[in-house]
Amino acid sequence: MAGSHAKFYTAINTVAVAPCIVGKSNMFRRSHLDSLTSASTSPYAPGIDFFSNNICEDHLIGDLLWRNSVPEQLNGEKFRNHGLVFGDVAIQPMASTSVADYIARRVRWLRVRKWTVVLATLVEPGVESMLCSAYAAFALTTLPQLRDTLGLPSSWTAFIVVWFMYITLWMGVDRLTYNKLHSVASVELDEDTPSFARPPQGPRRRFDEWLAAWLGREVLALPIWVFAVLGGTTVKWRKKTFWVGMDMKVYKYDGDESTDEAVPEGVAGKARSD
C-alpha cells in the first residue's frame, strides 16, 4: 500500500485522465452526491445508499462525480470535479495482515474491478514490476532500433541483465516512496495522534524485512491476477460469500448463481474493518 499502490494512484491522479481513488483517502461533498443520485429510479435513497448493492462504491462515486456536472458548475461557477491534495496522508494500519488475508483482499479487489474498469484490469499485469521490466528488457535487446543504438547484444544474458537493472530501479523507487510516506512528516501531532501515525524513532522495518515483503508482493502479483480474473466471480466479505455480476452489483451466493438475488439490504456496513 505504501509502495506500488501509492505510486500508481498518485501518478494516475496527477495525470488526471480518469478517477482513481481509494475509499479511505478521498473526500467529496455530500450535497454533490445527493444532487447526482436524487433523480434516479433506484429503490435506495440518494447519496451513499444509492450504491448499497455495490461493493466498489468508492470507485463508482468517484466516476459519477468525474463524469457529471455538480450544482456549482451548472450555475456557471468554476468548480473542478477532481483534485489531488499534496501533503495529506491517509494512514491505514496493516501490520497484522497475514499473507493469506493479503491475497484474499487482492483477489476481492480484482474480481470487483474486472467488471467496473475492464480495460484497466486487463492491462494491470503489464504495469507490475516483473512483467513491465520484462517488456523493457525484451524491447532493448530485441528491437534493432533500440538494440543497435545502445550497443546491446541480442542474447538471454543481456535480457536478464537489463531486466535485473529495471527491477532494481523499480525497487529503489518503491523504497523511496515507502520511506517518504512512513516519515509522516506532514502529520500534525497532538495527544490524540495514534502510535501508528507518529513519526518513527528509527526505521519502520529493516531493509531485509522490507525487501522480503516487496519481493513477495511482486512475485505474487501475476498469480493473484490470474486466479482472480480467470478463476471465478465470488468474493468473501465479512465472513459471507457473494458473487459480483457484470452489472457491478453483488449477489448472495448459495452455490447456484441462477437462483441468487441482489442483496436486498445492500452490502451492509460500509465502514470497513479490513
RAZI-V278854 format. One record per pair of residues at least 24 apart in sequence whose ideal C-beta (glycine too) atoms are under 8 Angstrom apart, sorted by the first residue. I is the first residue (numbers start at 0). J is the second residue. D is the distance in whole Angstrom. If there is no record, write none. Layout:
i->(I	I)
j->(J	J)
d->(D	D)
This chain:
i->(0	0	1	1	1	1	2	2	2	2	2	2	3	3	3	3	3	5	5	6	6	6	7	9	12	12	13	15	15	17	18	18	18	18	18	18	19	20	20	20	20	21	21	22	22	22	23	23	23	24	25	25	27	27	27	28	30	31	31	31	32	32	32	34	34	35	35	35	35	36	43	47	48	50	51	51	51	51	52	52	52	52	52	52	53	53	53	53	54	54	54	54	54	54	54	54	55	55	55	55	56	58	58	58	59	59	86	87	88	88	88	88	90	90	90	90	92	92	94	98	100	102	102	103	104	105	105	105	106	106	106	106	107	107	107	108	109	109	109	109	110	110	110	110	110	110	110	111	111	113	113	114	114	114	114	114	115	120	123	124	124	124	127	127	127	128	128	128	128	128	128	129	129	129	129	129	130	131	131	132	132	132	132	133	135	135	135	136	136	136	170	170	173	174	174	174	177	232	236	237	241)
j->(91	93	176	177	180	181	173	174	176	177	213	216	127	128	173	216	217	176	180	172	173	176	126	83	81	83	83	81	83	65	58	61	62	64	65	81	61	57	58	60	61	57	89	56	57	271	89	91	271	89	57	61	60	61	64	69	70	64	69	70	60	63	64	69	70	63	64	67	69	63	265	269	265	265	262	264	265	266	248	249	261	262	265	266	247	248	249	266	107	111	234	236	241	243	249	266	111	112	115	247	269	112	115	116	115	247	185	185	180	183	185	186	183	186	195	196	193	195	195	215	273	219	223	235	273	219	223	227	223	226	227	234	234	235	236	227	223	224	227	228	227	228	231	232	233	234	243	234	243	227	228	243	244	245	246	247	247	228	224	220	221	224	217	220	221	165	166	169	170	217	220	166	217	218	220	221	221	165	169	162	165	166	169	162	161	162	165	161	162	165	210	213	213	206	209	213	209	256	266	268	266)
d->(7	6	7	5	5	6	4	8	6	5	7	7	7	7	6	7	8	6	6	7	7	5	7	7	7	4	6	6	8	7	7	4	5	7	4	6	8	6	7	8	4	7	7	7	3	7	5	6	8	3	7	7	7	8	6	8	7	6	4	7	6	8	7	7	5	6	7	5	7	8	7	7	7	8	8	7	3	7	4	6	5	6	6	7	6	6	7	7	8	5	7	7	7	7	5	5	5	7	5	7	7	8	6	7	7	7	4	7	6	6	6	6	7	8	7	5	8	5	8	7	7	7	6	6	7	8	5	7	6	6	4	7	4	7	7	8	7	6	4	6	5	8	7	6	7	5	6	7	6	8	5	6	7	5	8	5	5	7	6	7	5	5	7	4	7	8	6	4	8	5	8	7	6	7	7	7	6	8	8	5	4	5	6	6	7	8	5	4	4	6	8	6	6	8	7	8	7	8	6	7	7)
